[in-house]
Amino acid sequence: MVRVPLTEAERARGERLGAALRDARGQRSMVDIAAEAGISVETLRKIETGRIPTPAFFTVVALANAVGVPLDELRDLADSTDSADGVRGAGETVPVANQGSVSLPAVS
């Protein structure tokens, strides 16, 4: 089976998902969150940096539970856009449950 390449919008959504997870992690270490979610630290690193833009559903569920962000809010953060190209602006502040708000990094 051949995997269809991701679109730019899908890659950008993966980067926003990673940024939201990274910000929700706060001061907790990657080791702690990865262990709590039952994934490797390298997998968490790749998700947070957008190198795995479409992680498996149950991986996202485990990470959402580990960082304390409800799935619907995590989805909204990953899907939210305010520009025609579908990418939020760098430095824009968005709400995150139990964490106040976070600023999204630039998406390259």
Biotite code that builds the C-alpha atoms (Angstrom):
import biotite.structure as struc

atoms = struc.array([
    struc.Atom([0.000, 0.000, 0.000], chain_id="A", res_id=1, res_name="MET", atom_name="CA", element="C"),
    struc.Atom([1.328, 3.409, -1.002], chain_id="A", res_id=2, res_name="VAL", atom_name="CA", element="C"),
    struc.Atom([0.826, 6.249, 1.449], chain_id="A", res_id=3, res_name="ARG", atom_name="CA", element="C"),
    struc.Atom([-0.476, 9.463, -0.094], chain_id="A", res_id=4, res_name="VAL", atom_name="CA", element="C"),
    struc.Atom([1.803, 12.417, 0.723], chain_id="A", res_id=5, res_name="PRO", atom_name="CA", element="C"),
    struc.Atom([0.456, 14.869, 3.286], chain_id="A", res_id=6, res_name="LEU", atom_name="CA", element="C"),
    struc.Atom([-0.701, 18.278, 2.176], chain_id="A", res_id=7, res_name="THR", atom_name="CA", element="C"),
    struc.Atom([0.892, 21.449, 3.519], chain_id="A", res_id=8, res_name="GLU", atom_name="CA", element="C"),
    struc.Atom([-2.235, 22.041, 5.618], chain_id="A", res_id=9, res_name="ALA", atom_name="CA", element="C"),
    struc.Atom([-1.955, 18.560, 7.155], chain_id="A", res_id=10, res_name="GLU", atom_name="CA", element="C"),
    struc.Atom([1.710, 19.121, 7.984], chain_id="A", res_id=11, res_name="ARG", atom_name="CA", element="C"),
    struc.Atom([0.876, 22.509, 9.523], chain_id="A", res_id=12, res_name="ALA", atom_name="CA", element="C"),
    struc.Atom([-1.910, 20.918, 11.591], chain_id="A", res_id=13, res_name="ARG", atom_name="CA", element="C"),
    struc.Atom([0.608, 18.340, 12.856], chain_id="A", res_id=14, res_name="GLY", atom_name="CA", element="C"),
    struc.Atom([2.990, 21.120, 13.844], chain_id="A", res_id=15, res_name="GLU", atom_name="CA", element="C"),
    struc.Atom([0.181, 22.919, 15.716], chain_id="A", res_id=16, res_name="ARG", atom_name="CA", element="C"),
    struc.Atom([-0.713, 19.664, 17.483], chain_id="A", res_id=17, res_name="LEU", atom_name="CA", element="C"),
    struc.Atom([2.913, 19.217, 18.520], chain_id="A", res_id=18, res_name="GLY", atom_name="CA", element="C"),
    struc.Atom([3.173, 22.810, 19.711], chain_id="A", res_id=19, res_name="ALA", atom_name="CA", element="C"),
    struc.Atom([-0.033, 22.469, 21.750], chain_id="A", res_id=20, res_name="ALA", atom_name="CA", element="C"),
    struc.Atom([1.246, 19.285, 23.388], chain_id="A", res_id=21, res_name="LEU", atom_name="CA", element="C"),
    struc.Atom([4.650, 20.810, 24.058], chain_id="A", res_id=22, res_name="ARG", atom_name="CA", element="C"),
    struc.Atom([3.097, 23.900, 25.643], chain_id="A", res_id=23, res_name="ASP", atom_name="CA", element="C"),
    struc.Atom([0.609, 21.849, 27.672], chain_id="A", res_id=24, res_name="ALA", atom_name="CA", element="C"),
    struc.Atom([3.515, 19.746, 28.978], chain_id="A", res_id=25, res_name="ARG", atom_name="CA", element="C"),
    struc.Atom([4.848, 22.915, 30.599], chain_id="A", res_id=26, res_name="GLY", atom_name="CA", element="C"),
    struc.Atom([7.758, 22.263, 32.949], chain_id="A", res_id=27, res_name="GLN", atom_name="CA", element="C"),
    struc.Atom([7.223, 18.493, 33.019], chain_id="A", res_id=28, res_name="ARG", atom_name="CA", element="C"),
    struc.Atom([9.973, 16.543, 31.308], chain_id="A", res_id=29, res_name="SER", atom_name="CA", element="C"),
    struc.Atom([9.541, 14.651, 28.075], chain_id="A", res_id=30, res_name="MET", atom_name="CA", element="C"),
    struc.Atom([10.599, 11.513, 29.957], chain_id="A", res_id=31, res_name="VAL", atom_name="CA", element="C"),
    struc.Atom([7.744, 11.905, 32.470], chain_id="A", res_id=32, res_name="ASP", atom_name="CA", element="C"),
    struc.Atom([5.084, 12.560, 29.828], chain_id="A", res_id=33, res_name="ILE", atom_name="CA", element="C"),
    struc.Atom([6.304, 9.788, 27.510], chain_id="A", res_id=34, res_name="ALA", atom_name="CA", element="C"),
    struc.Atom([6.351, 7.279, 30.376], chain_id="A", res_id=35, res_name="ALA", atom_name="CA", element="C"),
    struc.Atom([2.860, 8.295, 31.507], chain_id="A", res_id=36, res_name="GLU", atom_name="CA", element="C"),
    struc.Atom([1.564, 8.009, 27.930], chain_id="A", res_id=37, res_name="ALA", atom_name="CA", element="C"),
    struc.Atom([3.329, 4.699, 27.319], chain_id="A", res_id=38, res_name="GLY", atom_name="CA", element="C"),
    struc.Atom([5.370, 5.896, 24.350], chain_id="A", res_id=39, res_name="ILE", atom_name="CA", element="C"),
    struc.Atom([9.062, 6.444, 23.764], chain_id="A", res_id=40, res_name="SER", atom_name="CA", element="C"),
    struc.Atom([10.681, 9.809, 24.382], chain_id="A", res_id=41, res_name="VAL", atom_name="CA", element="C"),
    struc.Atom([11.792, 9.847, 20.741], chain_id="A", res_id=42, res_name="GLU", atom_name="CA", element="C"),
    struc.Atom([8.197, 9.404, 19.573], chain_id="A", res_id=43, res_name="THR", atom_name="CA", element="C"),
    struc.Atom([7.092, 12.282, 21.804], chain_id="A", res_id=44, res_name="LEU", atom_name="CA", element="C"),
    struc.Atom([9.949, 14.430, 20.481], chain_id="A", res_id=45, res_name="ARG", atom_name="CA", element="C"),
    struc.Atom([8.930, 13.701, 16.890], chain_id="A", res_id=46, res_name="LYS", atom_name="CA", element="C"),
    struc.Atom([5.279, 14.525, 17.587], chain_id="A", res_id=47, res_name="ILE", atom_name="CA", element="C"),
    struc.Atom([6.153, 17.763, 19.382], chain_id="A", res_id=48, res_name="GLU", atom_name="CA", element="C"),
    struc.Atom([8.391, 18.903, 16.533], chain_id="A", res_id=49, res_name="THR", atom_name="CA", element="C"),
    struc.Atom([5.906, 17.951, 13.814], chain_id="A", res_id=50, res_name="GLY", atom_name="CA", element="C"),
    struc.Atom([8.076, 15.168, 12.376], chain_id="A", res_id=51, res_name="ARG", atom_name="CA", element="C"),
    struc.Atom([5.129, 12.826, 13.063], chain_id="A", res_id=52, res_name="ILE", atom_name="CA", element="C"),
    struc.Atom([2.276, 15.075, 11.919], chain_id="A", res_id=53, res_name="PRO", atom_name="CA", element="C"),
    struc.Atom([-0.373, 12.327, 12.044], chain_id="A", res_id=54, res_name="THR", atom_name="CA", element="C"),
    struc.Atom([0.219, 10.265, 15.188], chain_id="A", res_id=55, res_name="PRO", atom_name="CA", element="C"),
    struc.Atom([-2.039, 7.290, 15.904], chain_id="A", res_id=56, res_name="ALA", atom_name="CA", element="C"),
    struc.Atom([-5.341, 8.088, 17.606], chain_id="A", res_id=57, res_name="PHE", atom_name="CA", element="C"),
    struc.Atom([-4.583, 6.151, 20.792], chain_id="A", res_id=58, res_name="PHE", atom_name="CA", element="C"),
    struc.Atom([-1.194, 7.852, 21.034], chain_id="A", res_id=59, res_name="THR", atom_name="CA", element="C"),
    struc.Atom([-2.918, 11.237, 20.922], chain_id="A", res_id=60, res_name="VAL", atom_name="CA", element="C"),
    struc.Atom([-5.444, 10.053, 23.547], chain_id="A", res_id=61, res_name="VAL", atom_name="CA", element="C"),
    struc.Atom([-2.638, 8.895, 25.846], chain_id="A", res_id=62, res_name="ALA", atom_name="CA", element="C"),
    struc.Atom([-0.726, 12.166, 25.405], chain_id="A", res_id=63, res_name="LEU", atom_name="CA", element="C"),
    struc.Atom([-3.839, 14.275, 25.983], chain_id="A", res_id=64, res_name="ALA", atom_name="CA", element="C"),
    struc.Atom([-4.460, 12.387, 29.227], chain_id="A", res_id=65, res_name="ASN", atom_name="CA", element="C"),
    struc.Atom([-0.823, 12.727, 30.276], chain_id="A", res_id=66, res_name="ALA", atom_name="CA", element="C"),
    struc.Atom([-0.778, 16.516, 29.803], chain_id="A", res_id=67, res_name="VAL", atom_name="CA", element="C"),
    struc.Atom([-4.331, 17.030, 31.079], chain_id="A", res_id=68, res_name="GLY", atom_name="CA", element="C"),
    struc.Atom([-5.884, 18.478, 27.935], chain_id="A", res_id=69, res_name="VAL", atom_name="CA", element="C"),
    struc.Atom([-9.289, 17.155, 26.790], chain_id="A", res_id=70, res_name="PRO", atom_name="CA", element="C"),
    struc.Atom([-9.244, 15.674, 23.290], chain_id="A", res_id=71, res_name="LEU", atom_name="CA", element="C"),
    struc.Atom([-11.770, 18.144, 21.921], chain_id="A", res_id=72, res_name="ASP", atom_name="CA", element="C"),
    struc.Atom([-9.635, 21.080, 23.048], chain_id="A", res_id=73, res_name="GLU", atom_name="CA", element="C"),
    struc.Atom([-6.499, 19.487, 21.623], chain_id="A", res_id=74, res_name="LEU", atom_name="CA", element="C"),
    struc.Atom([-8.344, 18.962, 18.330], chain_id="A", res_id=75, res_name="ARG", atom_name="CA", element="C"),
    struc.Atom([-9.491, 22.576, 18.336], chain_id="A", res_id=76, res_name="ASP", atom_name="CA", element="C"),
    struc.Atom([-5.926, 23.774, 18.904], chain_id="A", res_id=77, res_name="LEU", atom_name="CA", element="C"),
    struc.Atom([-4.598, 21.625, 16.083], chain_id="A", res_id=78, res_name="ALA", atom_name="CA", element="C"),
    struc.Atom([-7.394, 22.555, 13.682], chain_id="A", res_id=79, res_name="ASP", atom_name="CA", element="C"),
    struc.Atom([-7.799, 26.216, 14.587], chain_id="A", res_id=80, res_name="SER", atom_name="CA", element="C"),
    struc.Atom([-6.808, 28.747, 11.988], chain_id="A", res_id=81, res_name="THR", atom_name="CA", element="C"),
    struc.Atom([-7.402, 32.412, 11.501], chain_id="A", res_id=82, res_name="ASP", atom_name="CA", element="C"),
    struc.Atom([-5.818, 32.985, 8.135], chain_id="A", res_id=83, res_name="SER", atom_name="CA", element="C"),
    struc.Atom([-6.732, 31.968, 4.619], chain_id="A", res_id=84, res_name="ALA", atom_name="CA", element="C"),
    struc.Atom([-3.780, 29.583, 4.362], chain_id="A", res_id=85, res_name="ASP", atom_name="CA", element="C"),
    struc.Atom([-4.935, 27.625, 7.411], chain_id="A", res_id=86, res_name="GLY", atom_name="CA", element="C"),
    struc.Atom([-1.955, 28.469, 9.626], chain_id="A", res_id=87, res_name="VAL", atom_name="CA", element="C"),
    struc.Atom([-2.136, 30.464, 12.849], chain_id="A", res_id=88, res_name="ARG", atom_name="CA", element="C"),
    struc.Atom([0.258, 33.328, 13.246], chain_id="A", res_id=89, res_name="GLY", atom_name="CA", element="C"),
    struc.Atom([3.455, 32.908, 15.225], chain_id="A", res_id=90, res_name="ALA", atom_name="CA", element="C"),
    struc.Atom([3.197, 34.172, 18.768], chain_id="A", res_id=91, res_name="GLY", atom_name="CA", element="C"),
    struc.Atom([-0.613, 34.040, 18.748], chain_id="A", res_id=92, res_name="GLU", atom_name="CA", element="C"),
    struc.Atom([-2.100, 33.155, 22.119], chain_id="A", res_id=93, res_name="THR", atom_name="CA", element="C"),
    struc.Atom([-4.677, 30.368, 22.300], chain_id="A", res_id=94, res_name="VAL", atom_name="CA", element="C"),
    struc.Atom([-6.475, 28.892, 25.335], chain_id="A", res_id=95, res_name="PRO", atom_name="CA", element="C"),
    struc.Atom([-5.456, 25.510, 26.763], chain_id="A", res_id=96, res_name="VAL", atom_name="CA", element="C"),
    struc.Atom([-7.462, 23.722, 29.474], chain_id="A", res_id=97, res_name="ALA", atom_name="CA", element="C"),
    struc.Atom([-5.908, 23.845, 32.936], chain_id="A", res_id=98, res_name="ASN", atom_name="CA", element="C"),
    struc.Atom([-2.937, 25.764, 31.547], chain_id="A", res_id=99, res_name="GLN", atom_name="CA", element="C"),
    struc.Atom([-4.299, 29.262, 30.832], chain_id="A", res_id=100, res_name="GLY", atom_name="CA", element="C"),
    struc.Atom([-3.115, 29.977, 27.313], chain_id="A", res_id=101, res_name="SER", atom_name="CA", element="C"),
    struc.Atom([-0.148, 29.223, 25.099], chain_id="A", res_id=102, res_name="VAL", atom_name="CA", element="C"),
    struc.Atom([1.616, 31.038, 22.288], chain_id="A", res_id=103, res_name="SER", atom_name="CA", element="C"),
    struc.Atom([2.044, 29.082, 19.100], chain_id="A", res_id=104, res_name="LEU", atom_name="CA", element="C"),
    struc.Atom([5.500, 29.014, 17.511], chain_id="A", res_id=105, res_name="PRO", atom_name="CA", element="C"),
    struc.Atom([6.099, 29.844, 13.881], chain_id="A", res_id=106, res_name="ALA", atom_name="CA", element="C"),
    struc.Atom([5.198, 27.132, 11.391], chain_id="A", res_id=107, res_name="VAL", atom_name="CA", element="C"),
    struc.Atom([7.765, 26.816, 8.643], chain_id="A", res_id=108, res_name="SER", atom_name="CA", element="C"),
])
